[in-house]
Amino acid sequence: MPDRSLLPRLAGKIVPRSWILPGVALVSLMVASCAAQPAVKTADLGESVDLALGQDVSISGEPLKVEFAAVISDSRCPTGATCIWQGEASCRLKITYKSTENTKIITEPGLRSQPATAEFADYEFQFQLQPYPQVGKEIDKTDYRLQLTVTRKLALSGGILVTFDVVGETYNIFVTNRQTIDEVYAVQQGRSKANIPNGRLVRGKVSYNEPWSWHIDPEDIEMVEMTIELSDGTPSQVEKDLDYWLGTVQRFSPWSAKLVKIEDFR
């Protein structure tokens, strides 16, 4: 006879284990099955997202969904090793664009701190595969995460791209406002002292203003001689406290800005 004290009880009655173990197993299987199903993530253009293998991200407002489908190979030179080749990691993406499914292979060189880039249709992907290999440590495929940022490629036309230096930091403004274009050239040619670019801040990474996750409205930009102190700063200060700058200050007018270069796309 089994020890009746070890048998489970239900509503005050002893219940044989054979009655409940299949149910427990079924519940456990259901929980494990649910846990194994990766959630679909949503991200804005310019927003970084971490994807597990088999996980999707839908880009808000865009007909684009990207799945981190597989790690094909990872020969990146491990941390702590001396290699004659930097190696590389290759991943397969499944991309749904305008209801059409596509496959794309992306490759990241080893021994680099900055994200690698790849292009698809009207978009640019910035990506890093984590974790990075280390000597003596094997990476299980389930541990891989793809850090992915999607931005829209901009075919610049109808304006000028202006580079400014602010105490050693640079940022770029694409200007389509005709009056401002004339003002910028006047500053370059020494015909104007209105050398402070005063523009409306817009959230979102654009290819011409990397590495910043914001840019200046191409139309809402002017060249002025003086602005309020609140809007003075550096590109990195804007980046560090972007919500404050977008919500409270709204404009960026660096007093120390120096015109570095003009590229004409008209």
HELIX and SHEET records of a PDB file:
HELIX    1   1 ARG A    4  LEU A    6  5                                   3    
HELIX    2   2 ARG A   17  ALA A   36  1                                  20    
HELIX    3   3 LYS A  141  ASP A  143  5                                   3    
HELIX    4   4 ARG A  178  GLN A  188  1                                  11    
HELIX    5   5 SER A  207  ASN A  209  5                                   3    
HELIX    6   6 GLU A  229  SER A  231  5                                   3    
HELIX    7   7 PRO A  235  LYS A  240  1                                   6    
HELIX    8   8 LEU A  242  TYR A  244  1                                   3    
HELIX    9   9 TRP A  245  VAL A  249  3                                   5    
SHEET    1   A 2 ARG A   9  LEU A  10  0                                        
SHEET    2   A 2 LYS A  13  ILE A  14 -1                                        
SHEET    1   B 5 LYS A  41  ALA A  43  0                                        
SHEET    2   B 5 ASP A  56  ILE A  59  1                                        
SHEET    3   B 5 LEU A  64  ASP A  74 -1                                        
SHEET    4   B 5 GLU A  88  TYR A  97 -1                                        
SHEET    5   B 5 THR A 100  PRO A 109 -1                                        
SHEET    1   C 4 SER A  48  ALA A  52  0                                        
SHEET    2   C 4 ARG A 145  ARG A 152 -1                                        
SHEET    3   C 4 TYR A 123  GLN A 130 -1                                        
SHEET    4   C 4 ALA A 116  PHE A 120 -1                                        
SHEET    1   D 3 GLU A 169  VAL A 175  0                                        
SHEET    2   D 3 ILE A 160  VAL A 166 -1                                        
SHEET    3   D 3 ALA A 257  ASP A 264 -1                                        
SHEET    1   E 3 TRP A 214  VAL A 224  0                                        
SHEET    2   E 3 ILE A 196  ARG A 203 -1                                        
SHEET    3   E 3 ARG A 251  PHE A 252 -1                                        
END                                                                             
